[in-house]
Amino acid sequence: MADKNKRKTLVIGHKNPDTDSICSAICYANLKQKTTGNIYEPARAGKVNSETQFVLDYFHMKKPDLVQTVQTQVKDIEIRETPGVWKNISLKKAWNLMQKDNVVTLAAVTDSGLLEGLITVGDLTKSYMNVYDSSILSKAHTQYSNIVETLEGVMLLGDEEDYFSEGKVLIAAANPDMMEFYIEPHDLVILGNRYESQLCAIEMEAGCIIVCEGAGVSKTIRKMAQERGCVIITTPYDTYTAARLINQSMPISYFMKTEHLTTFDEDDFIDDVKEVMTSKRHRDFPILNKNGHYKGMISRRNLLGARGKGVILVDHNEKSQAVDGIEGADIQEIIDHHRIGAVETISPVYFRNQPLGCTATIVYQMYKEAGVEVKPEIAGLLCSAIISDTLLFRSPTCTAVDKQTALELAAIAEIEVESYANKMFAAASNLKGKSNKEIFYQDFKQFEAGKLTFGVGQISSVNVEELEELKERMLPYLKEAIKAHGMDMLFFMLTNILTESTELLCEGTGAKQLIVKAFHLDTENDNDTENEQIVSLPGVVSRKKQLVPGIMIVEE
């Protein structure tokens, strides 16, 4: 079982994740776990596409959990795990617990852990300083066990589980003749060792007598008390001390706050917590888990210097492509093969960026460098990522290292590269039942070049008919998408793997003209209505190494 004190680090790829993004996250999290013994969990920042799901199913691997934001949450910071208490404990016991744990607030919880109320040092002070009602002990429904514990006494007669629920508290300081005038039925009487006073209290039908200074109680008094249902407690304290302490035996339930409690959930974001705290004067706030069970307390001090979520970025390094909330995260490493973008980090990080066709190639190198065995299922994921990112070695991004790595991994995974790749690409191009939106964002990234913001989606297929059908569907959808995004331009690559070419759909003012300029194309047919949004790009199959760099150069 994982050590709860170890901090968890998420390994996550870019939004709209592709096969490399998902597989590299899974495999690198596995490597980090093995080499450090710490907790590393793969995560994803978007929906798993058809190709990636095929890969995961083929190698019997679970898809990573979806993480929509890495904003710091309550569960990311240290909380004081002060235990909950029973609502019937005495005020004195509550005070002792506060002193022992150096806290000013206790949470009262049920047996199942549900929060019932809060008691603070201030509440204890008020109960001691502002209470003048001699009947408050019974009004608070005080259990005799609390009285015995508070007075460090012994119950000679009665049941500690019963409650003192009627009558007032008084001290038998007068002689028995006077006592008859102020003792009423059910009262609790604090007295000394005088036989006459004890007898008088019982005859006046007191509900309980407390005999001070450890004085003995005769058999006659015990017998009479038993006959009349009077509880007898002895205490080593004198009458003054007993009288001073007895109110501390009341249960915290009588004074604790039970309504309109300000609580936070483990999943609440720290920014929201801070905002609520500024409007409250409380010192401590209880934390509940997803089942509503009490976990502990936080105060403003807990939020000072709170670290963001531990995150490792794979297959990207640009803020625009990163999961939401990345600006507040504790980025620990970046493993990538793209151009260096603009993710800012709080402190220096391990940044590994190599000019290779796939992040998975880098991850495999790191397995070998660490001397960690690559299991067949891990090899299968890494190999699939390389096949996907390099379009089975056809992409100009593919290097000799990528190809050699993929072949080594295929041998470990016991797959035949060509036939497996065909199945994988077929799964990727199976778009039946998918909406235009799902297809468009299946593999989509956004970029910035100077003042220009643009996005590029891509579908790669070996099926010419399918690509033609997609062209008809996606052309009108681009007009909707650009309005929704608020970007300057959108492009959608329909890439034919077999012919190693792309038909590029363009949307946005000057989008097509930008591509024509970037790739030095013939503009003879620019006025043809059918081709207003379409540009044919022979030999272009890579978004990363061909299309995006071309746009960037023009906009510089």
Protein Blocks (a to p, Z undefined) as FASTA:
>chain_A
ZZfkbccddddddehiafklmmmmmmmmmmmmmmnopacddddfbdcdfklmmmmmmnop
acddddfbfcdcfklpccdfddcddfkbcfklmmmmmmmnopabdcdddfkopafbdcdf
klmmmmmmmpcbfklmmmnopafklmmmmnopacfbdcfkbccfedcddddfbcfklmmm
mpcghiacdddfbfklmmmmmmnopabdcdehhiacdfklmmmmmmnopacdddfbdfkl
mmmmmmmmpcfklmmcfehpacddfklcfklmmmmmmmpcbfbdcdddfkopafbdcdfk
lmgopacdddddehiabfklmcehklmpccfbdcdfbdcdfbdcfbdcdddddddfbfkl
mmmmmmmmnopacdfklmmmmmmmmmmmnonolamkbcfklmmmmmmmmmmnopafklmm
mmmmmmmmmmghiafklmmmmpccdddehjbccdddddddfbfklmmmmmmmmmmmmmmm
mmmnopabdcdddddfklopaddddedehklmmmmmmnopafklmmpmklmmgccdehia
bfklmmmmmmmmmmZZ
